[in-house]
């Protein structure tokens, strides 16, 4: 075992003396040890099969100190740290990341100062909550009510329970339309009158009838949602998206992303069969609709599409604009670029349960620095 290996493992075990830490950091400063450092970081995060495994809280701080020391090497050069474990808020939740991308070169002093920047305001991740607009225009905030029946819409009872909204249209009566809206920083689940499930991502809305008594089951979506549709061959399910396109469903699971500030509408089929503007998708395919309504069918990265439903951010091959748009919705913040937007592309994933402060520490490792003013996250030089 090399001296670098020995000191690395001692630091992770909490057995390094101050003198040994200095010796380790001196070794990290040598370019010839870059490959060894990458290997050691990989071993600290990954199992022998290459799968990610959790990082113990007590080890995360040590790994972070190693990474930050490597980032502050005296010789300015571009570095790639693929495997990063972040400890934040005194060894709270640890995010196992895989960050790849071109990093802007800065002086060691700039990197150290920015990395250690702290925020006094804690901004937490999104939680369950939504606003329900009833057929008569009345609005009901769903994050401040108890359990049980919260409204009667014609012959349909609207019930709230365990962070989910459900419709029971067992009693015949006149149908009306409701709208479920999630602001930024909120997500919500609804069971529609036919038993279909819909999960709304942040900054989204779904308009639907309180009873599916027409020949088709039709809903309208803005933003992003995951659908698990109950099969009813005689009554197809149709999703109208942003007034621009439609997804026709016979019983299936799929995701639609249609945020107004995104260049594309993306409908991804996970299971079953759908048609997007009369183009039939197979499971694992995605229909992409441009602003000019041109449509293209591509093979989807379903793990990336479904990351939000699985409690993760997945930023594989995402540029900084894409990353920041997701953070704006999830943390209910506004992102402002103080200078030109850094030409970075990222790869990797992290838990959505992290606070914004933890996220900014992760970004700092990739040389994306920021400050927080109220709910404005300002990207700085």
ZIGI-V154455 format. One record per run of one state. SS is the DSSP state (~ for helix, > for strand, _ for the rest). FROM is the first residue (numbers start at 0). LEN is the number of residues. If there is no record, write none. Layout:
ss={SS;SS}
from={FROM;FROM}
len={LEN;LEN}
This chain:
ss={_;~;_;~;_;~;>;_;>;_;~;_;>;_;>;_;~;_;>;_;>;_;>;_;>;_;>;_;>;_;>;_;>;_;>;_;>;_;>;_;>;_;>;_;>;_;>;_;>;_;>;_;>;_;>;_;~;_;>;_;>;~;_;>;_;>;_;>;_;~;_;>;_;>;_}
from={0;2;12;17;28;30;45;46;51;52;56;71;82;86;94;98;107;115;126;128;130;133;138;141;147;153;155;161;163;168;176;182;185;191;196;200;203;209;216;228;236;241;244;249;252;258;264;271;273;276;278;281;284;289;294;299;301;305;311;314;317;319;331;333;337;344;346;348;351;355;365;368;373;375;380}
len={2;10;5;11;2;15;1;5;1;4;15;11;4;8;4;9;8;11;2;2;3;5;3;6;6;2;6;2;5;8;6;3;6;5;4;3;6;7;12;8;5;3;5;3;6;6;7;2;3;2;3;3;5;5;5;2;4;6;3;3;2;12;2;4;7;2;2;3;4;10;3;5;2;5;1}
